[in-house]
Amino acid sequence: MINYDALPKTIKDFIFYLEIVLGKSKSTTYEYTLDIQNFFRYLKYKKDNLPKNTPLHEVPIFDIELPFVASITTADIYDYLYYCREVRKNGPRSVARKMATLRTYFKYMTIKTHQLESNPMEKIETPSPRKNLPKHLTLEESAELLQSIRHSRRDFAIITIFLNCGLRLAELVSLNIKDVSNEFVVVTGKGNKQRTIYLNDACRTAINDYVNHERPKEGIQDPEALFISRNRRRISRRAVQNIVEKYLTLAGLGGQHLSTHKLRHTAATLMHRYGEVDIRVLQDVLGHENLSTTQIYVHVDSEQIKNASMQNPLSKIKRKTIPNEE
């Protein structure tokens, strides 16, 4: 957990800007705060010549003021990024995320609030992390996962929704009873934006089965919540992650670095591949702002690539031969 009392005003104001002005979610704001906090700790450690054995998490930054921020140079940022990559062994995606955080922070300090005259991030290019296709389950593996759930109506409904609707983990745990009708579910996504997802027969049956036969009727601490834990509270993210990991193992799919988010990938891939859902429709279903984000979720296998080539309308045209050509 972050001790906000130990943060300087420049970070606290930035957090307020992220939450109120940009409308970032709590989880996103938390990640930004960790990144900017560690950045300042590293610079404080270097500039104040603290003892080499000082753990980074113990470096105090509550006393950082504007002159310290104004003294930060492009070289300081390169030094920090080198430390992240070579000492902390952060991967390309982690480094890219840290750079995005710093870019947002210094843009806030220069363009938005005019507290700084120059932006040390302007001349720094963001490296493009290697793009790997997200892991996902095949249609057969998805069916095996669902068939491994035999005793819990709640768990079956949770995984059915993941695989059919492509919800984010935070979206699923925040579902309320009133959000669900017999035809659709209203989902509150990033930035508190709502979208409507229509429920197929499998989802309707699974939700109704859970609500009518297993969901507690009394003593619930959050009576509006759709999914309830064993201690009669709204189910937590960690509990849902444990549920998914449990059934992946039971289905013989454990140890593949699969997760709740991979089930979201799976839903997107199956809808696109077998349901022939247009990618722009899929963008709305998944709640993506940018189409490029949706494209990452859509897996194209070698058979699809082959079919695309075979279906090209020019695929039958051959070169005309010259008479007597050898």
N, C-alpha and C positions, 0 to 999 in steps of 0.2 A: 504494500500500500504506500501511496505517496503522502508524505507529511507536508501539506500545503503551507503550514506555518513556517516551514524552513526554507520556503522559496522566496526569492527577491521579488520586488514589485513588478519588474519588467516581465517576469514569467507569469505572475498572477494575472496581469492585465492581458497578456497574450492568450491565456487560457480562457478568460472571459470573452475575448474577441472570437475565439474558435467556437465556443458554445452558443453565444447569443447572436453574434453577427453572421457567422458562417453556418450556424446550425449543425455543427458536427455532433455525432453521437458520443455518448460517454466513453465507449471503448476506443473510438478514434482519438478523442481528446486525451485519454489516458496515455495512449502510445506517443502522441506528440509531446506530452509533458515529460515522459520518460526520456525521450530523445534529447529535448532541449536541456533538461536537467543534467544529463550525463555530459553533454557538450560543454556546458559551463563548468561543471566539476573538473573536466579534463583541463580546460584552459586555466582555471584557478590553480590547479595543481602545478601546471607548467610555469605560469607567470609569477606565482608566489614562492617558487622554489621549495615546495614542501618536501619533507623527507621521502626518499624513494620507496620506503616500505609502507607509506600511507595508502590504505585501501581507498579506491576511488569513491566508493559509496559513503565514506566518512568525511569527504572534503566538504566543508561548509560553504554554501553559496548565498546565504540569506543577506549578506552585506554587499552583494554586487549592485552597483549603481550605474547610471547612464555612461559616465566617462569610461568605465571598464568595457562596456558594450561597444562604445565608439572606437575603442582602440583595437578591436578585432580586425585582422587583415585577412586577405585571401590566403596568404601563407599559413596563417593559424588554422584555417579551415582544412587546407590540404594536409597539414600535420595531424589534425584530428581524424580525418578520413583514413590516413595511413595507419594510425593507431588502431582504428576499428577493424581494418582489414588484416593487418599483419600481427597485431598483439591480441586483439579480442577474437580474431578469426571469424569475423562476420562475413557472411556470404554476399554475393552481388546484390541480391534483392534487399537484404537488410541495410547495406550501405546506401542503396538507392533510396530507401525509405527515409533514412537519416538525412540525406541530402534534400529530399522533398520537405522535410520538417524545417530544416534551416532556411530553405528558400522561402517558405511561407512566413517564417519568423522575421527574416530581414526585409521582406516585402512589406510586412506589417509595420516594421520600425521606420522604414523610409517613405514608402508611398502612402500608407494609410494614416500614420500618425505623425510623420515628419520629425521624428525624434533623432534620426540619423541623416547625415547629408549624403553619405555614399553607402552602397550595398556591396559588401565583400563577396557576395555569391554571384554577382553579375557575370564574372568572367569564368565561372566554373561550370563545365559541361557535365550533365548527368550521364553516367555510363548506362548503356542499355543492358539490363540483365538478360541472361540467356533464357529464352522462352521455351519451357518444356510443356508439353501437353499435360493438362491436369489429369490426375488419376481418376478413374471412374470404374463402376461395375458394369459388366456386360448384362444383357437382358437375362441370361440364364443365372448369373450370380445374384442379380437383384431378386429373382424369384426364389432362389435358395435362401437368401437372407430373410425374406418374409416368411417362408415356410419353417424357419428355425424358431419362430415365435409362437409358442403353443399355449402358454398359460396366462399371459398378460394382455388383456384387451387394450390397456393404455399404451403399452410398448408397441403393440402392433399398429395402433392408430398413429403414433408418433412417426414410426419409420415409413408407414404408408404415405403420410403427408410429405415427408422428405422426398421420397422417390417419385411421387406423382405431381407435386406442386413446386418443388425446388425452392423451398423456403430457406432463409438463413437461420442459423441457430437462435440468434436473438429474437427473430421474428416469431419463431415457433413458441418459445417459452413465454412470450408476451401476449399470446393469443388469449382472448377472453371468450366466455360463453356467448356473449352478445355479438361477437364478430362472425359467428358461424350460423349460416342459414342452411336450408336443405339444398340450395343450389350453388352457393358460393361462400367464400370466406374473405373478409376484409383484413388485409395485412398492413401493419404499420412498419415501414422500412426505414432506411437511412434518412436522416434529416426529417423524421416524423412524416414522411410522405406516405400516403395510403394508396393501395392498389387493390383491385378486386381480382381474385382468382376463382374460376369456376371449378366446382368439385365434380369429379367423375364418380361412377358407382362405387368403386373401391373405397374412395375417401369417405363418401357419405355413409356407407355401411360401417366402416371401421369407427368413425366418430360417433355415430348413433349407438353402436354396440357398446362402446366404452362409456358414454354418458348415461345410457339407460341401465347398464348392468354392473358397472364397476366404479364409476366416479363416486366418491363419498357424497352423501346428501347432507350431512350435518358436521359441525365442528371444524369447518374449513376456515383457516385464518384469512385467506383471500378468496371469498366466495365467487368473485367474478372470473377467476382464472379457469381456463379450460383444463389444463393438465395439472394434476395435483400429486404431490409427493407422498411418501408413506407417512410423513409427520404432518400431513394435511395442510401443507403450504403450497404456494405456487412452485412448480418444479423448477429447479435451478439448471443453469447451463451445464455445470459439471455433472449433474445427475443424468442429463440427456446424453452427454458424451459417454458416460459410463454405460448407459443402456445400449448405445450403438456399438461400442467396443465389445460388450458382452455377446451380442448376437452375431457380430462379425466373426468372433471366435467360434461360436457354436456352429456357424455355417461353414467353418473351415476357411474363412477369408481373413483371418487375423494375420498380423505381421506384415501387412502390405502398405503401411502408412496411410490407411484409409481413415476417414473421419466423417463427422457430420457434414462438413463442407464438401467432401467428396461425394456424398449422397446428392447434394445440390447439383454438382457437376453431372452426376449420373442422370438425374431427372431431365436436365437440359439436353444431354446427348440423346437420350431415348426419345424425347419429344421431337427432336429435330430429325433423327434418323428413321424412326418407325412411324411417327405421326406426321412426318413431312411438314412440320410446323415452320412457317416462314421465320427467318431469323429476326425480323423486326417485331413480329408478334412475340417471339421468345424474349426479346428485350423487355417488353412490357410485363410479361409473366414473371421474369426474374427481378424486375425493378432496377434495371441498369440505366444510368443516365446516358452512357455512351455506347454506341453499337460495337465499338472495338472491344469493349469488355465482354460483351456477349459472345463475340467471335472466338474468344479464348476458350469458352466452355464447349464449343461445338467441335466434336471429334470427327475427323474425316479419315476413314480407313482406306486401305489400298483398293478394296473392291469398289468403293464409291468413286475414287480417283479414276479407276479403270472405266467405270460406267460413264463418267462425265466425258471421257475422251471418246468412247465408242458412240455416244449420242450426239457428238458434234455434227451439225448438218453438212459439213464439208468432208466428213470421214470417208465418203464413198468415191470422191473424185480422185482420179489417177492421172498421171501425166500422159498426154497424147503421144503416141509413138509416131516416128517418122517412117514412111514406107521403106522397106529394105534395111531398116536399122538393125544392127547386130546387137 
